[in-house]
Structure formats: C-alpha cells, structure tokens
Amino acid sequence: MGHRDQSGALLRAASETASSTAPAPVSAQPPLLEMKALSKRFGPVTAVDGFEAAIAPGEFVTVVGPSGCGKSTLFNIVAGLEEPDAGSILRFEGRSCHAHELLGKVSFMPQRDLLLPWRTVIDNAIIPMEIEGQPRKASRALAREMLPEFGLAGFGDQYPHQLSGGMRQRVALMRTFMFKRELMLLDEPFGALDALTRTMMQRWLLEVWRRHKRTILFITHDVDEALFLGDRVIVMSARPGRVKLELKVDLPRPRHADLVTSPEFIGLKRIVLEAIEEEAMKSFLAPGATAPQTDTPE
C-alpha cells in the first residue's frame, strides 16, 4: 500500500468523524491539572510569569501566543522536564506536586517525532510499554491491532525513512497514546506538515480523542487549528508569558471541515488574532516606544 492509498484511508477516516457521536460534556468534577502563579526564569530572562489555568478531565485545551511567549517552557514544566520557580503552584489529580513528579504521569509528544531509525513502526510504538516492563510480545500484538485506527495498516514492519511526514507523526501519536495516561501534551505535532495533511490530521485526532477520552493540552501557533480542535483556547501574552485571554470555543461537535468558514468561527478567530497581534507588537517595541502610525494623506 503506497502513501497515496494511506492518504485516502485517512481522508475516509476523517470523513467518518463528521458522523460520529460527539464526546460527552466535560465533567464538573475537580480539575485534572491546575497551574497557579507559574513562573520560570532562565538567568536574566523571565520566560513565564504568573501563568494560571486549570484543565478539566476529558477537556481539549489549546494554547497559542506570539513567538517566544513561553509556550515550550509551559510544555516542559507540565511534562515534568523543567521545574518552575519557587512560589509556583502545581496540582495534579487534586494533589499539590513538584513538576518532576509529573514525569511519567503524563504522556507527551514534542514537535519532532523522535522516531528511532533502527526500529520499525511497531517497535517505535511500544517503547512506552517496554519502559514500563510490559511483555514485548503482548505489546507488539496490541500495537499491531491499533495500526488501522492510526491510519497505518500494512505499515507495521516499515522503518521511519520509508514513511511520509504525516505517517511519521501518526506513529509518534500512536506511541503517545499507548503510554496510557489521562493527560496528553502535544507540542505543535502538525506544524511541519503541508496544509492538506494538517487538516486531515486535525480531524483524525479529534476522532481518536473521542474514542480514547483523554485530556489534551495542545500547543500550536496556528489560530485556525487552535479553534478547530479546542474546547477552550488560551492565548499567552508576549514574554514573560501569562494568560492574555481564555476563550471558550462554543462550537458544536463533531467539527466539520466547513466550520472554519462559518460566521461563528470567524468571529472567534478575530478575537484571538486581535489578542495575539496586540501582544506580538510588544516584541517589536523597545520600552517606552509607541507603535508606528500609518501616514494619512493631507
């Protein structure tokens, strides 16, 4: 089966999303993750300062902001890879914790797929299960069963260099899903893909999310992607990163492809873009400077 066949299979899977039952409403139970007064400095540079947000179980929350606003720093803290500064408060599953305690309790996928070139699709996917000491034979059998759901049927014994960019990302996402944790962190997983593949991957991800009922924190630079995927969009300020805007995406699920042209979507997009533009301008202005004014004809 070639890449063209796989693209067709993914399109069909994405089309089925439109007729799928929408996820149940997010529960009113306590937040799965709470962040309060979250701050992080690197020498003289404050990357994040006073960031506050809460994520409910089963929720899909997207994060956008201008370049350099601290999105990746936020990702690293929640993934347990970076400790925030003193005074920061993290609560996970109702308990206060240090960031390093989250390592192993959440699953995460960075921007690059990080597939091991000497391992097949199946053997890349089962790495989390191997780390946990689960039997290799059973893990490989489970991974093979999951291949069709991730648009990888017939590719289990292929190596990363034999796959397209979209297929590599699906392998990485499959590996992340196989690390069965309630909270998943995804850092711009579709950023390097072409526009058509990215659109298909977004619809496919929503279907996988519906089936597996995970909680997702999704970082992106794409406003359309943030609104199309999320229950809520968090807009970060220019560095130091804080919450500039928190917007509920009150749009019906399942999300159809034509949603992005609806008046409701365009209205939400305008709000987010205005917030990001306001913050992005701060990155170009020295302290005390004012934004350039457009000359008007006399």
Buried (B, 14 or more C-beta within 10 A) or exposed (E): EEBEEBBEBBBEBBBEBEEEEEBEEBEEEEBBBBBBEBBBEEEEEBBBBBBEBBBBBBBBBBBBBBEBBBBBBBBBBBBBBBBBBEEBEBBBBEEEBEBEEBEEBBBBBBBBBEBEEEBBBBBBBBBBBEEEEBEEEEBBEBBBEBBEBBBBBBBBEBBBEEBBBBBBBBBBBBBBBBBEBBBBBBBBBBBBBEEEBBBBBBBBBBBBBBEEEBBBBBBBBBBBBBBBBBBBBBBBBBBBBBBBBEBEBEBEBBBBBEBBEEEEBEEBBEBBBEBBEBBBBBEEEEEEEEEEEEEEEE
